[in-house]
Structure formats: C-alpha cells, structure tokens
C-alpha cells in the first residue's frame, strides 16, 4: 500500500511539473481552414493532443473490456465450478478413507457433475460403490478405468479385489496378472498374487510374486520381514517337493531344498527332504553332515533317530556322538536336546546315562511342536497353511504356548 501511494505521489508531481513547463513555453499555434482561422497557445495545443490521445486509449480499453466480458464471466463460472468439483472429489476420498459409503457416493456424484475428469471421478465412484457393497457398479467403473492407459493399473487392482471379495480366484488371478504386467515392480499387485497363488498351491508362480515383494521391501527398508522370509523359505521347499514328486526332477528339487535351508536352516521338512534326496543318490556322507549340523541348530527326535541309523555304531558311541551335537544356546534347544538323548539312552538300556542326562534338563522347557504364530493353534506336523486361520507358512517349530488345543491334522 505504501509503495502504491508513493508511486501515485511521484506521478502527480511529474504531471504537474510537465504542465507547468508547457505553460511557461512561449509561442502560438495558428490554423486556417476553409476561410476560418484559429489561434491558440502552443502549450494548450499540446495539452489537447495529449488529452485526445488519452481519450482514444480509454475508449479502446473500454471496447476491449466489453467484448471480453462474456468470456471473463464464463471463466469465473468455470473456475468456481472446478473449485467446487475438486472440493467434492477431496471430500469423497476422505469419506472413502473414513469408511462412510453414503457420503462417499454423494460426493462422487457431485464431483462427476461438476468436473470433466472421468478417470478421477470414475475412480472415486468405483471406490464408493465398492465400499457400499454395490459390486456391480464398482465393476463397471473399474472396467472403464482399464480402458485408459494412465488408470488401467488401478482398474485391474480394483477388479482383482472385487474378485477376491467374491471368492472368484481365477478372475482375481487374471486381473492381478494384468496389473503386474502393467507395473512389473508393483509390490501391491505381487502381494495379492502371492496369497492367491499360494492358496492355489501354484508354488512356482508364488515364488515369482514374492521375489517382487521382497525386492521392494529391501529397497525401501533395507531388510526382509520375518513373515516374508518364512514364506519364501516355505515356497522354495514346496516348489522343490512338487518338482520331485510330480516331475521327478531331482536336480531342481535339490536346488530348491538347499536354497530353502540357506534362508532358514531350521525348517525340518526341508532338512528331511534333502537328507532323503541325498540318500536316494547314495550320498550318505552329505546326508550325515546335513543331519548333524541340523541337530545342532534344531534338536529333533527324528534327526537323532536317522543319525543313529547312518552312524551304525554301538549304543554307547552313538549316545556320545549325539551329546557332542548338543547346542550351547539357546537354552530351550539345549534342554530339548538333553531330553531327546536321555530318552534314546533309556530305550537302549543305558539307564545310568539316561538318569545323568535327565538331571541336566528341565521337562518344562522341552515341549516343542508346530504352532501358528498368528492364531497360536498347534499342529501334529508342518503344512503349508494353518488349518485354523489359513495363514500361509504360519507354522513354526517352537516351544509350545498352552493357549489352544492340538488340532488333529
């Protein structure tokens, strides 16, 4: 405001100075035309010329303003309409996030009416319809989005989620596959496909999906969550088992079992499967080495029994060799190892050694089994999905928590 006043003051001074200078200049202007003669001071003539020029400029600007007035009014009307439309779009998205289907659909309809942006308003309408349970309308909107290259990915993700809600696995897999084709590095699409493929027991495809998810997690956080790591290990084992049982591909099975144990050396099914594979190829040395190293990490009665057969030694030496494999930590694993060896010693008639070993462990720390880390249900053996909550790769060999009864498998 101060700058404007100062500028106006300076302009007035300049105009006054120029006028005073003109008035002080001597001279007259004489005009003769058709017998008429007119004389005036030269300063007045200059002033009239300047005034006439200013009047011409004023009327020119006035004419331009009148001609542009309809366009200006239309632009203002469109601006207000766009502002209201974007406000409705924002409120609709907020309603979707808050889980308010009625408000979301209301704002979606208002945004469609005010905005000429069919992709954005269509996406909001699809989300609102999905939230309200109107899957037919949501499917129409998501299908329309797939026809636009900028929104095709979101459209396929929406169709995949609708198919999942409808328990239509083939349709969900088809839409998820198209979404991943559009964005090959999308962890969102890959995570959904991982679950779908795992539920369909398509282990190879699930491995491809989980590799995308893990790559994205490592890129953003620098680490792999325990759940994803367990799922990858389980998939490698299951893929190897499928290759062995359905295709007879021992080489691929061996690679997958080794890879699984590289990620988690305590996965008992993979340990036994790889040991059996070694023995089927008469590779007794590698089978023995695998089982010995495994007993050090995860003491288990079946590992001990297999080692006794492979060692083919007398009872005393076999017990001594098992004792050497007892892990020093963690303490629960150390306790369960003593428990296993003491029972074997007693079964072999080595009562004194059995009594000595039993004095070294606490029975309260030796109850291990397969337990789901999600719902805590207990199981007789490892399997791909928890029978109780259907969590994939949810079973862990651990010290049991007495929260649910053992599920018969």
N, C-alpha and C positions, 0 to 999 in steps of 0.2 A: 504493500500500500504506500509506504513512504517513497519507494522508488518511482512509482507512478505519479505521485504528487510532484516530486522533484522534476520529473521529465516534463509534465504539463507546465510547470512554472518556467522552466527554461524555454519551452516552445513559445509561451506568451511573450517573454522578453525578446526573443528573436524576431517575432512578428511585429512587435511594437517598434523595435529598432529599425527593421526594414521599412515600415510605414513612415517613420519619422525621417528616414534618409530620403525616401522618394519625395516626400512633401517639400523637402528643402532644396530639391533639384530645380533649377530654372528651366524655362522653355515651355512652348505651347505646341499643340497639335492642331492643324487646320485641315478640314476635309471639305472638298467641293464635289457635289454630285447632283446632276440634273438641275443646275441653277441654284442649288441650295449650298450654303457654306456654314460650316460648324467649326468653332474653335473651342479648345479646352486645354487645361494644363496637361503637360505630358505625364505628370505623376498620376493624375486621375485616369488618363487613358490606360496606363499600365495596370492600375488597380482594377479597372473594368475588365480588361482582358483576363487577368488572373481570376476575377470573380466568375466570369463566364466559363472559364475552363473548369473551375471547381463545380459549377452547377451541372456542366455536362457529365463530369465524373460521377456526381451524386445520382443523376437520373439513370446513368448506365448501371451503376450498382443496384439501384432500386429495381430496374427492369430484370436484371440477372436474379436478384433475390426472389422476385415474384415468380419467375419461370422455374426456379429450383425449389420453391416452397412445397409443392406436392411430393417431390422426391424426398425432401428432408422429413416431412411428416410421415411418409411411408417408412423411411429408415428408422425413425424413432419408434414407430409402432412395431417394426420387426425386432428392434433391439430389446424392447420391453417384452415381446413375446418369447424371444430366445432366452432372456434372463429368467422369465417365469418357467420356461421349459427345462432349463438346466437346474433350477431350484427343485422342480418336481422330480427330475432324474436323481438328484442328490438325496432327496428325502426318500425316494423309493429304494435306493441302495441301502440307506440307513435302516429302513424298515425290514428289508431282507436280512440284513445282519442281525437285527434285533429279534427276528423270528415273528414278525407281525404280517401275516399274509393279506389281511383285509386292507391295511394301509398301503402295503406294497403294491397291490393290484390297482388301488385308487390312484396312486402317484404314477404308476406305469401308464395307465390310460391317459392321464393328464399330460405326461411327457410325450406320448405318441401324438396327441392332438396339437401340441404346441411346437414340437421340434421336427425338423425334417432331417432326421438321423435314424433311419430304420434299423440299422445294426445295433446302435446303442439302446434304443428303446425296445427293440426286439429281445435283446439280451436281458434287460430288466424284466420284461413281460414274461420271458421264459422262467427266470428265477422265481418270480412272484407266483406263477402258475404252479411250478414245482413245489414251492413252499405251501401253497394252498391245497395240494393234493390233486390238482387238475392235470394229470399226466398227459392227457390227450392234447390239451392246449400247449403244455410245455414242449411236447414232442414236435408240434407244428412250428413253434418258434425256434427251437434248436435246429430243426431240419432246415429252416430258412437261413439260419446263420451259416450252415455248412456250404451254402452257395456263394458266400463271399470269402475271398481268399484271406482277408485280414481277420475274419472271425470264425473261420472254418474249424480251427483247433478247439475253440471254446464250445462251438456247436457239437463237435464229436464228444468232448468231455461230458457235456450235458446229456447227450443221448446215452452215453455209457452209464452214467449214474441213474438215469431213468430205467435202463435195462437191469441194473443191479437191484434197484428197488422192486422191480417186477420179477426178480429171480430168473431172468432170461439170460443165462450165461453165454450162449452163442452170440446173441445180439450185443451183449456187453463186451465180449472179446473182439467182435468185429469193429465196434465203434472205438474201443481203446486202441486197437491196432492202427486204425486210420489216424487217430490223434498222435500216436507215437511216430507214424510215418511223416506227419506234418512237422513235428518237433522231436527229432530223434533223441535229444538230450533232456526231455521233459521228465523230471522225477515224479511229477504229479500223475502223468499217464502211466509211467512204468510201475509205480507203487500199486496202482489199481490192477494192472495186468499181472503183477506178481501174485497177488492174492487170488485172482481168477484162475491163472494157470496152475497154481498150487492146489486149489480146490479141485481142478480137473485132472490133477496128477500128471500134468504135462511139465515134467521137471526141466527138460532142456529149454523150453520157452521161458519158464520161470527164471532160470539162470541168466538168460539174456536180459530179462527185465530187471533183475536185482543188480546186475552189473551197472546199469544206468543209474539206479537209485544210489548205490554205494559211491559211484564216481562223483555224483552231485553233492552227496554229504561230505565226502572228503575234500571237495573243492571249497565248500563254504565253511566247514567246521574243522577240517584237518584230521578228523577221526571218524571211525565207524561205530555206531551204537551197538551195544551188546546184542540187541534183538536182531538187527540186520546181520551181524556176524554169525549168530546161531542159525539164522535162516539160510545164509549162504552155505554154511557147513553141511546142513541137512540136505540142501539141494544137490550138492556135489555127491554126497553119499547115495542119495536116492537115484540120481542120474546114472551113477556107476552101477548100482544094483539093477536098474532097468536094462542097461546095456549088457550086463552079464546074463540076466535071466531071460530076456526076450530076444536078444540078438546074438548072444554067445560071444560078444566082443570083449575078451579078457583084457586086451591091451587098454582099451578105453576105460573099462571098469577099474583097472589098476591105477590109471592116471587120476581118475576121479576120487578113488578112495585115498590115495596119497595126498591129493590136494585138500580133501576134507580134513584129514588129520594134520595137515600143515596149518590150517586155520584153528583147529581145535583138536588137540592130541588126546582129549579125554572122551571123545564120542565113542562109546562102547560098541554100537552096531558097526561102525566103520572099522574099528580095531578087529573085531571078529571076522568081518567080511574080507578084509585084506589078508589076515592070517590064513583063512581058508583058501584064498586065491593063491597065496604063496605055496601052501601045502599041496594044492591041486597040481602045481607045477613042480612038485618035489623039491621046493626050495625051503628045506627045513631050517636052514641057518637064518634066513631073513625072518621067517615066521617066529622063531625062538627069540631073536633080537627084538622084534616088534612087541611081543608079549611081555618080555622082561622090562622094556622101557615103559610100557603101558602100565604094568603093575606098580611101578614107582610113582606114576602120576595119579592113577585111579585104581587103587586096590579093589579087586573084584574076584569073587569065588570062582567064576568060570575061567578067568585068566589063569588063576592059580592051578586049577584042575588041568587045563591044557598044557601048562608048563610041566607039570608032573609027567604027563604022557610023553612030551617031547624030550625031556631030560632022560627019561628011562633009567633012573638011578635008584639006589636004595632009599628007604624011608628017611633015615637019619640025614643023609646028604641032601635029599630033596628039601627037607624042612630047613636045614641050614642055608641052602641057597635062597629059599623064599625069605628067610629072615634078613638076608643081605639086601633084599629088594625093598624092605620096608622104608617108606618115605619119612624123612625127618620132619617135614611140615607139608601142609597144615596139620594141626593136631588131630582133627576128626579123621583125616585119611590115615594117619599113623595108627590111631586107635582101631579103625576098621581092619587094617592090615593085620594087627596082632590078633584080632578076633577071628579072622579067616584062617590064619595059620594055626592058631590054637585048636580050632575045630578039626582041621585036617590032621594035626598031630594026634588028637584023641581018636579019630577014625582009623588011624594007622596003628593004634595000640601004644603010642608013646605018651602014656599018661603023665609021667613026670614032666616032660617038656610041655605038654598041654597045660598042666597046672601052673608051671612057671610063666607061660605066656599069658594065661588068663589073669594072672596077678598084675600084669603090666597094662591092662586096658580097662576102660570103663564101659560097661554094657549100654549105658545111657547115651553114649556117643557113637554107637556102632550101627544104628538103624538107618540104612541108606535105601533109597529107592527112586523110582521115576515120579516126579511131581511137576505139575504145571505151574509155571511162575505167574500165570495170570489168575487162575481160579483156585490154585492150590490143591486140585484133585489129584489123587495118587493112582498109579497105574502099575500093572504087573510087568510090562515091558515097553520099550520105546516104540513110538509110532509117529507118523508124520503130523497128525493132527490130534489135539486133545479131544477125547470123546465127550468131555463135559462142555467146554466152551468153544470148540472147533478152532482154537488158535493153532496156526501152523508153526511147527518147530517150537512148541511151547513146553515140551517135557525136558526136564533137567535131572541128571543123576545127582542127588544131593541128600543131605541129612534131612529126614522127613520131619515135617511140621504136622502135628496131630490136629488138623483142622477139618478134614473131610475123610470119610471112609474110603477104603481102597475100592476102586472101580473095577469090576470084572471085565476083562477085555476078551 
